[in-house]
Amino acid sequence: MLRVFSLTFLALLSSMPMAAADPPPADDVATCRDRQAETQARTQACENLLNAERVTGKDKATALLVHGNALITRRDYDKAIEAFSAAIALEPDSALILNSRGIAYERKGQDDLALADYNLALQKRPTYGVPYNNRGVIQLRRGALQSALDDFSLSIKYAPRFLLGWTNRARVRTLTKDFDGALADFAAAEKIDPAAPQIAANRCVTYGLMGKYDQAFADCNQLIERQPKNIYAINNRADVSMMKGDLDAALRDYNAVIQISPNNVRAHSGRGQIYERRKDLAQARADYRSAAYSLTPFDEIDVARARAIARERLAALTPQAPAAAGGRRVALVIGNGAYKNVHALPNPPRDSRLIAGALRDVGFQTVISVNDLTRDKFFEALKSFAEEAEKADWAVVYYAGHGFEIGGVNYLVPVDAKLAADKDAETQAVALEQVIAAVGAARKVRLVMLDACRDNPFAPTMQHTLSLKLVDKGFSNIEPGAGLMVVYAAKHGETAIDGDGGADSPFATALARDIKQPKVEIRKLFDIVRDDVWSATKHEQQPFTYGSPPGREDFYFVAGK
């Protein structure tokens, strides 16, 4: 990277003999300040200033703000919050920066912190329309319709050209069956931007609830024709088909969404309802599990509603078999090593055999051990195991193989995966939430162990197309729901070490040994595993645990006497 020098320093150098004169650097300060500048150019200018430590005070706060917004687009919310917090320290009265940090908190799933920032931004600038809209979205997601309506009205009052204020108020009015008011708001939004996709997508639902199906489909269809992969619009059209009673059309649309976005909560929840109506309860439960246990930290309004339906119906449809004496425990153990398109891994099959044997030794009634799974076989194994988990007290998955993270989503890699570009991950790999969904129906302990934090083998050749954070090694941290544990062999951004000379990996070795110790509660057990791996690798690898089992009971691999 070329170092950018100050103009003063360049002037000092101008009298010195040079082989060839370099062009003067662009004025990064002016570009970084310019709100009308092209986004990519402005972002680059601001990051140049920060990297070279060339700015202080208000200019540095501006650079940090722009940098933080770029991090949000890459879904790197933790670093975005760090950037905004540093900017606020420099400009504590900036409502703009406070609002941006609120967005990062909201996207991370921390609504209370987001609300605190939106409220503080409005204290600093009561006529700032955008935070009213953002606060209204959280109120709407929580079901506080009147508060949401009030906030969207204030957003419109202070920012009448802010289109989202109008379309969001229309959504609230739709939910309160004020259809005339909703259509009036959509009409106002059209005067601002008649081509804005959120107008047709949301008005489609309004017309559907009014029973005006021709108008509803006209809105959704014209948008989908323009944007064939707009999954929000396709989901909305599916919902309208459900309202009309056309289950075949709804199913086609939900399937189309899942083809584009295999972990889509709304599509799985909607498809589950169709299968339930058709008495295919096994498939309905599978879809409800996928919706209920998705790791998406930030639920859009419709997503939250779809997830709640999925959880309610999953609970109603899950068989309540009597618990076996001592509890029924089942496990799925996967070792992927024979990769076809990237370098093979010799350890995972060995590690998986070791762990499968250890689980059998401690009394697991069912241990399914499979190696070298293609993507289709991977999903077949998860589906079969989910049916076992429904009848169990414990459901455990151990996976060894390649794994990586793109855009905040963790993926496990089948042996036939081909990833020429980052966008291929959803259709070529297996998202972690699919694994979590497979253990989700167990009554007590739901545990996923990932000995997969290795270098992303596709990173050197993978094309970047999504403007998202691409992690070359390791997984991103997650926040699983209540009653779930996810154990990584190495902490966020680190790689797990293979065993030397054909030996098992340090994580598998410690795990297989430590789970046989009697009377060690599961939370304590993984602390011991962490310490043993940390010691065995001479402080190069540290396992990390997210989540926990239910808090009112102790759980043991070996209960002892």
C-alpha positions in Angstrom: 0.0 0.0 0.0 1.3 3.5 -0.9 1.9 5.7 2.1 0.0 9.0 1.9 2.3 12.0 2.8 1.1 15.4 4.0 1.5 18.3 1.5 4.0 20.0 3.8 6.2 16.9 3.8 6.0 16.7 0.0 7.0 20.3 -0.2 10.2 19.6 1.8 10.9 16.7 -0.5 10.4 18.7 -3.7 14.0 20.1 -3.7 15.5 16.6 -3.4 16.6 14.8 -6.6 14.1 12.0 -7.5 14.2 9.4 -10.2 10.5 10.0 -11.1 7.9 12.3 -9.6 4.9 10.5 -8.1 1.5 12.3 -8.5 0.4 14.2 -5.5 -1.9 12.3 -3.2 -5.7 13.0 -3.3 -7.1 15.3 -0.7 -8.4 12.6 1.6 -9.5 15.1 4.2 -11.8 16.9 1.8 -13.2 13.6 0.4 -13.8 12.2 3.8 -15.7 15.3 4.9 -17.8 15.4 1.7 -21.2 13.8 2.4 -22.0 14.0 -1.4 -18.9 12.0 -2.4 -19.3 8.5 -3.9 -19.6 6.0 -1.0 -16.6 3.8 -1.8 -14.3 6.8 -2.5 -15.4 8.5 0.7 -14.9 5.3 2.7 -11.4 4.7 1.3 -10.4 8.3 1.9 -11.5 8.1 5.6 -9.8 4.8 6.1 -6.6 6.2 4.6 -6.7 9.0 7.1 -7.3 6.6 10.0 -4.6 4.1 8.9 -2.0 6.9 8.5 -3.2 8.6 11.8 -3.4 11.9 9.9 -6.5 13.4 11.6 -7.7 14.4 15.0 -10.7 16.0 16.6 -13.9 16.4 14.5 -12.3 15.1 11.3 -11.2 11.9 13.1 -14.8 11.5 14.4 -16.1 11.9 10.9 -13.6 9.3 9.6 -14.6 6.9 12.3 -18.3 7.4 11.5 -17.8 6.6 7.9 -15.5 3.6 8.8 -18.1 2.3 11.2 -20.9 2.5 8.6 -18.7 0.5 6.2 -18.3 -2.1 8.9 -22.1 -2.3 9.3 -22.4 -3.1 5.6 -19.9 -5.9 6.1 -21.9 -7.1 9.2 -18.8 -6.6 11.4 -20.9 -5.1 14.2 -18.5 -5.4 17.1 -15.8 -3.4 15.2 -18.4 -0.9 14.0 -19.5 -0.3 17.7 -15.8 0.2 18.6 -15.4 2.8 15.8 -18.6 4.7 16.7 -17.7 4.6 20.4 -14.3 6.2 19.6 -16.0 8.8 17.5 -18.5 9.6 20.3 -15.6 10.1 22.7 -14.4 12.8 20.3 -17.9 14.2 19.4 -20.2 13.3 22.4 -23.0 15.6 21.1 -23.2 14.1 17.7 -26.7 12.7 17.2 -25.6 11.3 13.8 -22.9 9.1 15.4 -25.2 8.0 18.3 -27.8 7.0 15.8 -25.3 4.9 13.8 -24.1 3.1 16.9 -27.7 2.4 17.7 -28.1 0.7 14.3 -25.0 -1.4 15.0 -26.4 -2.5 18.4 -29.8 -3.3 16.8 -28.2 -5.4 14.0 -26.3 -7.3 16.7 -29.6 -8.1 18.4 -29.0 -5.7 21.4 -32.2 -3.7 21.2 -32.0 -2.2 24.7 -28.6 -0.6 23.9 -29.9 0.5 20.5 -32.9 2.2 22.2 -30.5 4.0 24.6 -28.5 5.4 21.7 -31.6 6.4 19.7 -33.0 8.2 22.8 -29.8 10.0 23.5 -29.5 11.0 19.8 -33.0 12.5 20.1 -32.1 14.3 23.3 -29.2 15.9 21.4 -31.3 16.7 18.4 -35.1 16.4 19.0 -35.9 17.3 15.3 -33.7 14.5 13.9 -36.3 12.3 12.1 -34.2 9.1 11.5 -33.8 7.9 15.1 -37.6 8.2 15.5 -38.0 5.8 12.7 -35.3 3.4 14.1 -36.9 3.5 17.5 -40.3 2.8 16.0 -38.9 -0.3 14.2 -37.9 -1.8 17.6 -41.3 -0.9 19.1 -43.0 -2.5 16.1 -40.9 -5.6 16.5 -41.9 -5.8 20.2 -45.6 -5.4 19.3 -46.0 -1.9 20.8 -48.0 -0.7 17.9 -49.2 2.7 19.3 -45.6 3.6 20.3 -44.4 2.6 16.9 -47.1 4.6 15.2 -46.2 7.7 17.3 -42.5 7.3 16.4 -43.1 6.9 12.7 -45.4 9.9 12.7 -42.6 12.0 14.4 -40.1 10.7 11.8 -42.4 11.9 9.0 -42.9 15.2 10.8 -39.2 16.0 11.0 -38.0 14.2 7.9 -40.9 14.3 5.4 -38.7 13.1 2.6 -37.5 10.1 4.5 -39.3 7.3 2.7 -38.9 4.6 5.4 -40.9 6.7 7.8 -43.9 6.5 5.4 -43.6 2.8 4.5 -43.1 1.8 8.1 -46.1 3.8 9.3 -48.1 2.1 6.5 -47.1 -1.3 7.9 -48.3 -0.3 11.4 -51.6 0.9 10.0 -51.9 -2.4 8.1 -51.5 -4.3 11.3 -54.2 -2.2 13.0 -56.5 -2.7 10.0 -56.4 1.0 9.1 -56.1 0.1 5.5 -57.1 3.5 4.1 -54.4 5.2 6.2 -51.8 2.6 5.0 -52.6 3.1 1.4 -52.4 6.9 1.9 -48.9 6.5 3.4 -47.8 4.3 0.4 -49.1 7.0 -1.9 -47.1 9.6 -0.1 -44.0 7.3 -0.3 -44.5 7.0 -4.1 -44.3 10.8 -4.5 -40.8 10.5 -3.0 -39.6 7.5 -5.0 -42.2 5.6 -7.0 -39.7 2.8 -7.7 -38.8 2.1 -4.1 -39.1 -1.7 -3.7 -40.5 -1.5 -0.1 -43.6 0.3 -1.4 -44.8 -2.5 -3.7 -43.5 -5.3 -1.4 -45.4 -4.1 1.7 -48.5 -2.8 -0.1 -48.8 -6.3 -1.5 -49.5 -7.5 2.0 -51.9 -4.7 2.7 -54.0 -5.5 -0.3 -53.8 -9.2 0.6 -55.2 -8.6 4.1 -58.0 -6.5 2.5 -58.9 -9.4 0.3 -57.9 -7.5 -2.8 -55.8 -10.3 -4.2 -55.5 -9.0 -7.8 -53.9 -5.8 -6.6 -51.8 -7.7 -4.1 -50.3 -10.0 -6.7 -49.9 -7.1 -9.2 -47.6 -5.3 -6.6 -45.6 -8.3 -5.7 -45.3 -9.6 -9.3 -44.1 -6.4 -10.8 -41.4 -6.1 -8.1 -40.3 -9.7 -8.5 -40.1 -9.2 -12.3 -37.6 -6.4 -11.6 -35.8 -8.2 -8.8 -36.2 -12.0 -9.3 -34.2 -12.7 -6.1 -36.0 -10.3 -3.8 -36.7 -12.8 -1.1 -38.7 -10.3 0.9 -41.2 -9.8 -2.0 -41.3 -13.6 -2.7 -42.1 -14.3 0.9 -44.8 -11.7 0.9 -46.3 -13.1 -2.3 -46.3 -16.6 -0.6 -48.1 -15.1 2.4 -50.7 -13.6 0.2 -51.2 -17.0 -1.5 -51.7 -18.5 2.0 -54.3 -15.8 2.7 -56.1 -16.7 -0.5 -55.9 -20.4 0.3 -53.6 -21.3 -2.6 -51.2 -23.6 -0.8 -49.5 -24.8 -4.0 -48.6 -21.3 -5.1 -47.4 -20.5 -1.5 -45.3 -23.6 -1.4 -43.6 -22.8 -4.7 -42.6 -19.4 -3.4 -41.4 -20.6 -0.1 -39.3 -23.3 -1.9 -37.9 -20.6 -4.2 -36.8 -18.5 -1.2 -35.2 -21.5 0.5 -33.3 -22.2 -2.8 -31.9 -18.7 -2.7 -31.5 -18.4 1.1 -31.5 -21.9 2.7 -31.8 -20.5 6.3 -34.6 -18.1 5.7 -36.8 -18.0 8.8 -40.0 -16.8 7.2 -39.9 -19.3 4.4 -39.2 -22.3 6.7 -42.0 -21.1 9.1 -44.5 -20.6 6.2 -43.6 -23.9 4.6 -43.9 -25.7 7.9 -47.5 -24.4 8.2 -48.3 -25.8 4.7 -46.9 -29.2 5.6 -48.7 -29.2 8.9 -52.0 -28.5 7.1 -51.2 -31.4 4.8 -50.5 -33.7 7.7 -46.8 -34.2 6.8 -45.8 -33.6 10.4 -42.2 -34.8 10.1 -41.5 -32.3 7.4 -43.4 -29.6 9.3 -41.3 -30.1 12.4 -38.1 -30.0 10.3 -39.1 -26.6 8.9 -40.2 -25.3 12.2 -36.8 -26.3 13.7 -35.0 -24.5 11.0 -37.0 -21.4 11.7 -36.9 -21.7 15.5 -33.2 -22.2 15.9 -31.8 -19.9 13.2 -28.9 -17.9 14.6 -30.0 -14.6 13.0 -29.3 -12.1 15.8 -31.4 -9.3 14.2 -35.0 -10.2 13.5 -36.8 -8.0 11.1 -40.4 -7.4 12.0 -41.8 -10.2 9.9 -39.0 -12.5 10.9 -39.8 -12.2 14.6 -43.4 -13.1 14.0 -42.5 -16.1 11.8 -40.0 -17.4 14.4 -42.6 -17.1 17.2 -45.1 -19.1 15.1 -42.4 -21.8 14.4 -41.5 -22.1 18.0 -45.1 -22.4 19.1 -46.0 -25.0 16.5 -42.8 -27.0 17.0 -43.6 -27.3 20.7 -47.2 -28.4 19.9 -46.0 -31.0 17.3 -43.0 -32.5 19.1 -43.7 -35.9 20.5 -43.4 -36.1 24.3 -42.1 -39.6 24.7 -41.5 -40.8 28.3 -37.9 -40.1 29.5 -35.7 -43.2 29.7 -34.1 -44.1 33.0 -31.1 -41.8 33.3 -32.2 -40.0 30.1 -31.8 -41.0 26.5 -28.7 -39.6 24.9 -28.0 -39.6 21.1 -25.1 -38.2 19.1 -24.1 -37.5 15.5 -20.4 -37.5 14.8 -19.0 -36.2 11.5 -15.5 -36.3 10.2 -15.0 -34.6 6.8 -11.5 -35.1 5.4 -11.6 -36.4 1.8 -12.2 -33.0 0.2 -12.4 -33.0 -3.6 -11.8 -29.4 -4.5 -9.4 -28.2 -1.7 -6.7 -29.9 0.3 -7.7 -33.0 2.2 -7.6 -33.3 5.9 -6.2 -36.5 7.4 -7.3 -35.9 11.0 -11.1 -35.5 10.9 -12.0 -39.2 10.2 -9.6 -40.3 13.0 -10.9 -37.6 15.4 -14.5 -38.6 14.7 -13.8 -42.3 15.4 -12.2 -41.3 18.7 -15.1 -39.1 19.8 -17.7 -41.7 18.7 -16.0 -44.4 20.7 -15.8 -42.1 23.8 -19.5 -41.3 23.6 -20.4 -44.9 23.3 -18.1 -45.6 26.3 -20.0 -43.1 28.5 -23.4 -44.7 27.7 -24.9 -42.9 24.7 -27.6 -45.1 23.4 -27.3 -44.0 19.8 -24.1 -42.8 18.2 -24.3 -42.2 14.4 -20.8 -41.9 13.0 -20.4 -40.8 9.4 -17.4 -39.5 7.4 -16.7 -37.6 4.2 -20.3 -36.2 3.6 -21.3 -34.5 0.5 -23.8 -31.6 0.9 -26.8 -33.8 0.1 -25.6 -36.6 2.5 -24.9 -33.9 5.1 -28.5 -32.7 5.1 -29.7 -36.3 5.0 -27.7 -37.1 8.2 -29.0 -34.0 9.9 -32.6 -34.8 9.1 -32.3 -38.4 10.3 -30.6 -37.2 13.5 -33.2 -34.6 14.2 -35.8 -37.3 14.3 -33.6 -39.1 16.9 -33.2 -35.9 18.9 -37.0 -35.5 19.2 -37.0 -38.7 21.3 -33.9 -37.8 23.4 -32.9 -35.9 26.5 -29.5 -35.2 25.1 -28.6 -34.5 21.5 -25.0 -34.0 20.7 -23.2 -33.2 17.3 -19.5 -33.3 16.9 -18.0 -32.1 13.6 -14.4 -32.1 12.4 -13.5 -30.8 9.0 -13.2 -27.5 7.1 -15.2 -24.5 8.4 -15.3 -20.8 7.8 -17.5 -17.7 8.3 -18.8 -15.2 5.8 -20.9 -12.2 6.6 -21.6 -13.3 10.2 -22.8 -16.8 9.1 -20.7 -19.9 10.1 -20.5 -22.7 7.6 -19.4 -26.3 7.7 -17.9 -27.6 4.5 -19.1 -30.8 2.7 -16.4 -32.7 0.8 -17.9 -31.8 -2.6 -18.1 -28.0 -2.0 -17.0 -25.7 -4.7 -16.8 -22.0 -3.8 -15.6 -19.8 -6.6 -17.2 -16.8 -4.9 -18.3 -15.9 -1.4 -22.0 -15.9 -2.6 -21.7 -19.6 -3.2 -21.5 -20.4 0.5 -25.2 -20.7 1.1 -25.7 -23.2 -1.7 -22.5 -25.1 -1.4 -21.9 -25.3 2.4 -24.0 -26.1 5.5 -24.8 -23.3 7.8 -24.3 -23.9 11.5 -27.9 -23.1 12.3 -28.9 -26.2 10.3 -26.8 -28.2 12.8 -28.3 -26.4 15.7 -31.8 -27.0 14.4 -31.0 -30.8 14.3 -30.3 -30.9 18.1 -33.0 -28.4 18.9 -35.8 -30.8 19.7 -33.9 -32.6 22.5 -35.6 -32.2 25.9 -32.6 -31.1 28.0 -29.1 -30.9 26.6 -28.5 -29.6 23.1 -24.8 -29.5 22.4 -22.8 -28.8 19.2 -19.0 -29.3 19.2 -16.9 -27.9 16.3 -13.4 -29.0 15.8 -13.4 -27.0 12.6 -11.7 -23.7 13.1 -9.1 -24.3 10.4 -8.0 -21.9 7.7 -10.6 -21.2 5.0 -9.3 -23.3 2.1 -11.2 -21.3 -0.5 -10.0 -17.9 0.7 -6.9 -17.6 -1.7 -9.1 -17.9 -4.8 -12.6 -16.9 -3.6 -14.1 -14.0 -5.5 -15.5 -11.3 -3.2 -18.9 -10.2 -4.5 -21.0 -9.5 -1.4 -19.2 -6.6 0.3 -19.2 -8.6 3.5 -16.6 -9.5 6.0 -14.7 -12.6 4.8 -12.9 -14.4 7.6 -9.9 -16.3 6.3 -9.7 -18.5 9.4 -11.9 -19.5 12.2 -15.6 -18.9 13.0 -17.4 -15.8 14.2 -18.8 -15.7 17.7 -22.5 -16.5 18.2 -25.2 -16.1 20.8 -27.2 -19.3 20.8 -30.7 -19.4 22.4 -31.5 -20.7 25.8 -30.6 -24.3 26.5 -28.0 -24.6 23.7 -24.3 -25.0 24.0 -21.9 -24.5 21.1 -18.3 -25.4 21.7 -15.5 -24.3 19.4 -12.2 -26.0 19.3 -10.6 -22.6 19.0 -11.8 -19.1 19.9 -13.0 -16.6 17.3 -10.5 -16.0 14.5 -8.1 -18.7 15.6 -7.3 -22.0 14.0 -7.5 -25.5 15.6 -4.3 -27.5 15.4 -4.1 -31.0 13.9 -2.3 -33.7 15.8 1.4 -34.4 15.0 2.5 -37.5 13.2 -0.9 -39.1 12.8 -2.1 -38.3 16.3 -5.6 -37.1 17.1 -6.2 -33.3 17.4 -5.5 -31.7 20.8 -9.2 -30.9 21.1 -10.4 -34.4 20.3 -7.8 -35.9 22.5 -8.7 -33.8 25.5 -12.5 -34.2 24.9 -12.4 -38.0 24.6 -10.4 -38.2 27.8 -12.2 -35.6 29.9 -15.8 -36.7 29.2 -15.0 -40.0 30.9 -14.3 -38.4 34.2 -17.1 -39.1 36.6 -19.2 -36.4 38.4 -17.9 -33.4 36.3 -20.8 -31.1 35.5 -20.9 -30.3 31.7 -20.2 -26.6 32.2 -17.1 -27.4 34.3 -16.1 -30.2 31.9 -15.6 -27.8 29.0 -13.6 -25.5 31.2 -11.3 -28.5 31.9 -11.1 -29.3 28.1 -10.2 -25.7 27.4 -7.4 -25.7 30.0 -6.1 -29.0 28.7 -6.0 -27.9 25.1 -4.4 -24.6 26.1 -1.7 -26.4 27.9 -1.2 -29.1 25.3 -0.8 -26.6 22.5 1.6 -24.4 24.5 -1.0 -21.6 24.6 -1.6 -21.6 20.8 -5.2 -22.8 20.9 -8.0 -22.0 23.3 -11.4 -23.6 22.9 -14.4 -21.4 23.6 -18.0 -22.2 24.7 -21.1 -20.2 23.9 -24.4 -20.7 25.6 -25.3 -23.2 28.3 -27.7 -26.0 29.1 -30.8 -25.2 31.2 -29.7 -23.5 34.5 -31.8 -25.4 37.1 -30.2 -28.8 36.6 -26.7 -30.3 36.6 -25.7 -32.5 33.6 -22.9 -35.1 33.5 -21.5 -37.3 30.8 -20.6 -39.7 33.6 -22.7 -39.3 36.7 -20.6 -41.4 39.0 -21.9 -43.0 42.2 
